[in-house]
Amino acid sequence: MNQQSPIDLTRITLVILIIVLLIVTSLWTMLPFLGALIWAATIVIATWPLLLRIQKAAGGRRSIATMAMTVIMLVIFIVPFSLAIGMLIDAAGKGVDFVRMLSTQGLGAPPEWLNKVPWVGKRIVDEWQQLAAGGPEALTETVRPYVRTAAATVLSVTGGFGLVIVHFLLTVIIAAILYSQGEHAAHGVLMFARRIGQERADKVVRLAAQAVRSVALGVIVTALVQSLLAGLGLWVSGVPYAGLLLAIVFVLCVAQLGPLLVLLPAVGWLFWSGSTGWGVALLIWSLLVGALDNVLRPVLIRRGVDLPMILIIAGVIGGLIGFGVLGLFVGPVILAVTYTLLESWIKDDKAQAK
């Protein structure tokens, strides 16, 4: 009769601690790349059919398809943000020149239309006249603290954008690797999932991919289309700093706030500056662009899984707080995958109970 060997609790405990230590240290090492890795995987999963079409058109050569997709990503993501940074730096330079001009020539008399502005017009005119009466020295002393604050803000914003550009470049590099070795990566994910989930592994991985595609297509693509159309309208109508406004519209669209928060003030500026025709044209264009998400987003989301809008909004806000600007994209993806897998697990449990 064979006797069962006693359980070695010390060895099992040490093995578990070593495994936990390896997992924690590995995640800690990968933490700077985690956001870029998740975003790159999101882009690759959502655009994989496009890669296969390009590969087929290129005679089955994966290298050409990978290069084409990498160029597309650079054009879509890097170029708009580079233009936005250039616009911001140019605006900061013009602001410094304007302050220098005021410090030498003085403020001058307020325009007549300013007194007609409701509620605040008269107060602004009084403050303006007091500053003008004090001469360039009084104006310089008044403006100096605000100039310092504005300079610090510009430096922090451009530095933040620079960090975002680095993340984007890292994302592009990781995505290019995934494009070229996508089948091997998918096989590794499936093998790992089967090791944990056994017969449910294929279904779980498929649902996760569908959730990622829903976020990428329904949220990011919709925001991209809306922001590009909004930027086109701003540029054609002659609104200044259209590149910077395009970047702001893109962030607002990803946050599910829509482009009208930027477009409507631009319409008001056109009417105020006397460009009535362009103001009417931009107003009509703004209403069309603002209503586009009600048509485009449901069509794109149906290609994946149906996700509640509150989940997307929570992912955007939580991702922004947790991951910074990159979290606008990473947050909804993480919550969407978690929600989809949890919903599938609950449904399977109910089906087995019956």
C-alpha positions as CSV (number, residue, x, y, z in Angstrom):
1,M,0.0,0.0,0.0
2,N,1.5,3.3,-1.1
3,Q,1.6,6.1,1.5
4,Q,1.0,9.6,0.4
5,S,3.9,11.9,1.0
6,P,3.2,14.7,3.5
7,I,2.5,18.1,2.1
8,D,5.6,20.3,2.2
9,L,3.9,23.7,3.2
10,T,7.3,25.5,3.5
11,R,8.2,24.6,-0.1
12,I,4.7,25.5,-1.5
13,T,4.8,28.8,0.4
14,L,8.2,29.7,-0.9
15,V,7.2,28.7,-4.5
16,I,4.1,31.0,-4.3
17,L,6.2,33.8,-2.8
18,I,8.8,33.5,-5.6
19,I,6.1,33.5,-8.3
20,V,4.4,36.5,-6.7
21,L,7.7,38.3,-6.5
22,L,8.5,37.6,-10.1
23,I,5.1,38.8,-11.2
24,V,5.2,42.0,-9.2
25,T,8.8,42.9,-10.2
26,S,8.0,42.1,-13.9
27,L,5.0,44.4,-13.8
28,W,7.0,47.1,-12.0
29,T,9.6,46.8,-14.7
30,M,7.0,47.0,-17.5
31,L,5.1,49.8,-15.8
32,P,6.6,52.6,-18.0
33,F,5.6,50.7,-21.1
34,L,2.2,49.4,-19.9
35,G,0.1,52.2,-21.2
36,A,1.8,52.2,-24.6
37,L,1.6,48.4,-24.7
38,I,-2.2,48.4,-24.0
39,W,-2.8,51.1,-26.5
40,A,-0.7,49.4,-29.2
41,A,-2.5,46.2,-28.7
42,T,-5.8,48.1,-29.0
43,I,-4.8,49.6,-32.3
44,V,-3.5,46.4,-33.7
45,I,-6.6,44.4,-32.7
46,A,-8.9,47.0,-34.2
47,T,-7.0,47.5,-37.4
48,W,-5.9,43.9,-38.0
49,P,-8.4,43.3,-40.9
50,L,-7.0,46.4,-42.6
51,L,-3.5,45.0,-42.3
52,L,-4.6,41.8,-43.9
53,R,-6.1,43.7,-46.8
54,I,-3.0,45.7,-47.4
55,Q,-0.9,42.5,-47.1
56,K,-3.1,40.8,-49.8
57,A,-2.8,43.8,-52.0
58,A,1.0,43.8,-51.6
59,G,1.3,40.2,-52.8
60,G,1.3,38.6,-49.3
61,R,4.4,40.6,-48.1
62,R,3.9,41.3,-44.4
63,S,6.8,43.7,-44.2
64,I,5.2,46.1,-46.7
65,A,1.9,45.9,-44.9
66,T,3.5,46.6,-41.5
67,M,5.4,49.6,-43.0
68,A,2.2,51.0,-44.5
69,M,0.2,50.6,-41.2
70,T,3.1,52.2,-39.3
71,V,3.1,55.2,-41.6
72,I,-0.7,55.5,-41.3
73,M,-0.4,55.6,-37.5
74,L,2.3,58.2,-37.6
75,V,0.2,60.4,-39.9
76,I,-3.0,60.0,-37.8
77,F,-1.5,60.5,-34.3
78,I,1.9,62.1,-34.4
79,V,1.4,64.8,-37.1
80,P,-1.7,66.5,-35.4
81,F,-0.1,66.6,-32.0
82,S,3.1,68.0,-33.5
83,L,1.1,70.7,-35.2
84,A,-0.7,71.5,-32.0
85,I,2.6,71.9,-30.1
86,G,3.9,74.2,-32.9
87,M,0.8,76.3,-32.7
88,L,1.0,76.5,-28.9
89,I,4.7,77.6,-29.0
90,D,3.9,80.1,-31.8
91,A,1.0,81.6,-29.7
92,A,3.3,81.9,-26.7
93,G,5.9,83.8,-28.8
94,K,3.3,86.2,-30.1
95,G,2.0,86.7,-26.6
96,V,5.5,87.7,-25.4
97,D,5.9,90.1,-28.3
98,F,2.5,91.6,-27.5
99,V,3.4,92.2,-23.9
100,R,6.7,93.8,-24.9
101,M,4.8,96.2,-27.2
102,L,2.4,97.1,-24.4
103,S,5.3,97.8,-22.1
104,T,6.8,100.3,-24.5
105,Q,3.7,101.9,-26.1
106,G,1.2,101.7,-23.4
107,L,-2.4,100.3,-23.5
108,G,-4.2,103.0,-25.4
109,A,-7.9,103.7,-25.3
110,P,-10.5,100.9,-25.0
111,P,-12.5,100.0,-28.1
112,E,-16.0,101.4,-28.3
113,W,-17.7,98.0,-28.7
114,L,-16.3,96.8,-25.3
115,N,-18.6,99.1,-23.4
116,K,-21.6,97.5,-25.1
117,V,-20.8,94.0,-23.8
118,P,-23.5,92.9,-21.4
119,W,-22.9,92.7,-17.6
120,V,-19.0,93.0,-17.7
121,G,-18.4,95.6,-20.4
122,K,-18.5,98.7,-18.3
123,R,-16.3,97.2,-15.6
124,I,-13.7,96.1,-18.1
125,V,-13.7,99.6,-19.6
126,D,-13.1,101.2,-16.2
127,E,-10.2,98.8,-15.4
128,W,-8.8,99.4,-18.9
129,Q,-8.9,103.2,-18.5
130,Q,-7.2,103.0,-15.1
131,L,-4.3,100.9,-16.5
132,A,-4.0,103.2,-19.5
133,A,-3.8,106.3,-17.2
134,G,-0.9,104.7,-15.2
135,G,1.3,104.5,-18.3
136,P,3.5,101.6,-19.4
137,E,5.2,101.2,-16.0
138,A,1.8,100.5,-14.2
139,L,0.8,98.1,-17.0
140,T,4.1,96.2,-16.8
141,E,3.8,95.8,-13.0
142,T,0.2,94.6,-13.4
143,V,0.9,92.1,-16.2
144,R,4.2,90.7,-14.9
145,P,2.7,88.1,-12.5
146,Y,0.4,86.8,-15.2
147,V,3.2,86.6,-17.7
148,R,5.2,84.4,-15.3
149,T,2.3,82.2,-14.7
150,A,1.6,81.9,-18.5
151,A,5.2,81.1,-19.2
152,A,5.2,78.3,-16.6
153,T,1.9,77.0,-18.0
154,V,3.3,76.9,-21.5
155,L,6.4,75.1,-20.4
156,S,4.4,72.5,-18.5
157,V,1.9,72.0,-21.3
158,T,4.6,71.7,-24.0
159,G,6.6,69.4,-21.7
160,G,3.5,67.3,-21.1
161,F,2.8,67.1,-24.9
162,G,6.5,66.2,-25.4
163,L,6.0,63.3,-23.0
164,V,2.8,62.3,-24.8
165,I,4.7,62.3,-28.2
166,V,7.3,60.0,-26.6
167,H,4.5,57.6,-25.6
168,F,3.0,57.8,-29.0
169,L,6.4,56.9,-30.7
170,L,6.7,54.0,-28.2
171,T,3.2,52.9,-29.1
172,V,4.0,53.0,-32.8
173,I,7.1,50.9,-32.3
174,I,5.3,48.3,-30.2
175,A,2.4,48.3,-32.7
176,A,4.8,47.7,-35.6
177,I,6.3,44.7,-33.8
178,L,2.8,43.3,-33.1
179,Y,1.8,43.9,-36.8
180,S,4.8,41.9,-37.9
181,Q,4.5,39.1,-35.3
182,G,0.7,39.2,-34.7
183,E,0.0,35.5,-35.1
184,H,2.7,34.5,-32.7
185,A,1.5,37.0,-30.1
186,A,-2.1,35.8,-30.5
187,H,-1.0,32.1,-30.2
188,G,0.9,32.9,-27.0
189,V,-2.2,34.7,-25.5
190,L,-4.4,31.7,-26.4
191,M,-1.9,29.2,-24.9
192,F,-1.8,31.2,-21.7
193,A,-5.6,31.5,-21.6
194,R,-6.0,27.8,-22.2
195,R,-3.6,27.1,-19.4
196,I,-5.8,29.1,-17.0
197,G,-9.3,28.8,-18.4
198,Q,-9.1,25.5,-20.2
199,E,-12.2,25.1,-22.4
200,R,-13.4,28.7,-21.9
201,A,-10.1,30.2,-23.1
202,D,-11.0,30.7,-26.8
203,K,-14.3,32.3,-25.9
204,V,-12.8,34.6,-23.3
205,V,-10.0,35.8,-25.7
206,R,-12.5,36.4,-28.5
207,L,-14.8,38.4,-26.2
208,A,-11.8,40.5,-25.0
209,A,-10.8,41.2,-28.6
210,Q,-14.4,42.2,-29.5
211,A,-14.5,44.6,-26.5
212,V,-11.2,46.2,-27.5
213,R,-12.5,46.6,-31.1
214,S,-15.7,48.2,-29.8
215,V,-13.8,50.8,-27.9
216,A,-11.3,51.4,-30.7
217,L,-13.9,51.7,-33.4
218,G,-16.9,53.2,-31.5
219,V,-15.0,55.8,-29.5
220,I,-11.6,56.5,-30.9
221,V,-12.4,56.3,-34.6
222,T,-15.6,58.4,-34.1
223,A,-13.6,61.0,-32.1
224,L,-10.9,61.0,-34.9
225,V,-13.4,61.5,-37.7
226,Q,-15.2,64.3,-35.8
227,S,-12.0,66.1,-34.9
228,L,-10.7,66.0,-38.4
229,L,-14.0,67.3,-39.8
230,A,-14.1,70.0,-37.1
231,G,-10.5,71.0,-37.8
232,L,-11.3,71.2,-41.6
233,G,-14.2,73.5,-40.9
234,L,-12.1,75.7,-38.6
235,W,-9.3,75.9,-41.1
236,V,-11.5,76.7,-44.1
237,S,-13.5,79.4,-42.2
238,G,-10.2,81.1,-41.2
239,V,-10.4,80.6,-37.4
240,P,-6.9,81.1,-36.0
241,Y,-4.9,78.2,-34.3
242,A,-7.0,75.6,-36.1
243,G,-4.4,72.9,-35.4
244,L,-4.4,73.5,-31.6
245,L,-8.2,73.6,-31.6
246,L,-8.3,70.3,-33.5
247,A,-6.2,68.6,-30.8
248,I,-8.6,70.0,-28.1
249,V,-11.7,68.8,-30.1
250,F,-10.1,65.3,-30.3
251,V,-9.6,65.1,-26.5
252,L,-13.2,66.4,-25.9
253,C,-14.6,63.9,-28.4
254,V,-12.8,61.0,-26.7
255,A,-14.1,62.2,-23.4
256,Q,-17.6,62.1,-24.9
257,L,-18.2,65.8,-24.5
258,G,-18.4,66.5,-28.3
259,P,-16.9,69.1,-30.6
260,L,-19.4,71.8,-30.0
261,L,-17.6,73.1,-26.9
262,V,-14.9,74.4,-29.4
263,L,-16.9,74.9,-32.5
264,L,-19.7,77.1,-31.1
265,P,-17.3,79.7,-29.6
266,A,-15.5,79.7,-32.9
267,V,-18.8,80.5,-34.6
268,G,-19.3,83.3,-32.2
269,W,-15.8,84.7,-32.9
270,L,-16.6,84.7,-36.6
271,F,-19.8,86.7,-36.1
272,W,-18.1,89.1,-33.8
273,S,-15.2,89.7,-36.2
274,G,-17.7,90.5,-39.0
275,S,-17.4,87.3,-41.0
276,T,-21.1,86.6,-41.0
277,G,-21.1,84.3,-44.1
278,W,-18.3,82.1,-42.7
279,G,-20.1,82.1,-39.3
280,V,-23.3,80.8,-40.8
281,A,-21.4,78.2,-42.8
282,L,-19.4,77.0,-39.7
283,L,-22.5,76.9,-37.6
284,I,-24.2,74.5,-40.1
285,W,-21.0,72.5,-40.4
286,S,-20.7,72.4,-36.6
287,L,-24.3,71.0,-36.1
288,L,-23.6,68.3,-38.7
289,V,-20.3,67.3,-37.1
290,G,-21.8,67.4,-33.6
291,A,-24.6,65.0,-34.7
292,L,-22.2,62.6,-36.5
293,D,-21.5,60.6,-33.4
294,N,-25.1,59.7,-33.0
295,V,-24.9,57.9,-36.4
296,L,-21.3,56.7,-36.7
297,R,-20.7,55.4,-33.1
298,P,-23.6,52.9,-33.0
299,V,-22.7,51.5,-36.4
300,L,-19.0,51.0,-35.4
301,I,-19.8,49.6,-31.9
302,R,-22.0,46.9,-33.4
303,R,-18.9,45.5,-35.0
304,G,-17.8,44.4,-31.5
305,V,-19.9,44.2,-28.3
306,D,-22.6,46.5,-26.9
307,L,-21.1,48.6,-24.2
308,P,-23.0,51.0,-21.9
309,M,-22.0,54.7,-22.4
310,I,-21.5,55.2,-18.6
311,L,-18.7,52.6,-18.8
312,I,-16.9,54.5,-21.6
313,I,-17.2,57.8,-19.7
314,A,-16.0,56.3,-16.4
315,G,-13.0,54.7,-18.3
316,V,-12.1,58.1,-19.9
317,I,-12.2,60.0,-16.6
318,G,-10.5,57.2,-14.5
319,G,-7.9,56.6,-17.3
320,L,-7.1,60.3,-17.5
321,I,-6.6,60.5,-13.7
322,G,-4.6,57.2,-13.5
323,F,-2.6,57.2,-16.7
324,G,-2.6,60.9,-17.8
325,V,-3.5,61.9,-21.4
326,L,-2.8,58.3,-22.6
327,G,-5.5,57.1,-20.2
328,L,-8.1,58.7,-22.4
329,F,-7.6,55.6,-24.6
330,V,-6.3,53.0,-22.1
331,G,-9.0,53.5,-19.5
332,P,-12.1,52.6,-21.7
333,V,-10.3,49.6,-23.1
334,I,-9.5,48.1,-19.7
335,L,-13.0,48.7,-18.3
336,A,-14.6,47.4,-21.5
337,V,-12.6,44.1,-21.4
338,T,-13.3,43.6,-17.7
339,Y,-17.1,44.3,-18.2
340,T,-17.4,42.0,-21.1
341,L,-15.6,39.1,-19.5
342,L,-17.5,39.6,-16.2
343,E,-20.8,39.7,-18.0
344,S,-20.0,36.5,-20.0
345,W,-18.9,34.7,-16.8
346,I,-22.2,35.7,-15.0
347,K,-24.3,34.5,-18.0
348,D,-22.4,31.2,-18.2
349,D,-23.0,30.6,-14.5
350,K,-26.7,31.3,-14.8
351,A,-26.9,28.9,-17.8
352,Q,-25.2,26.2,-15.8
353,A,-27.6,26.8,-12.8
354,K,-30.6,26.1,-15.1
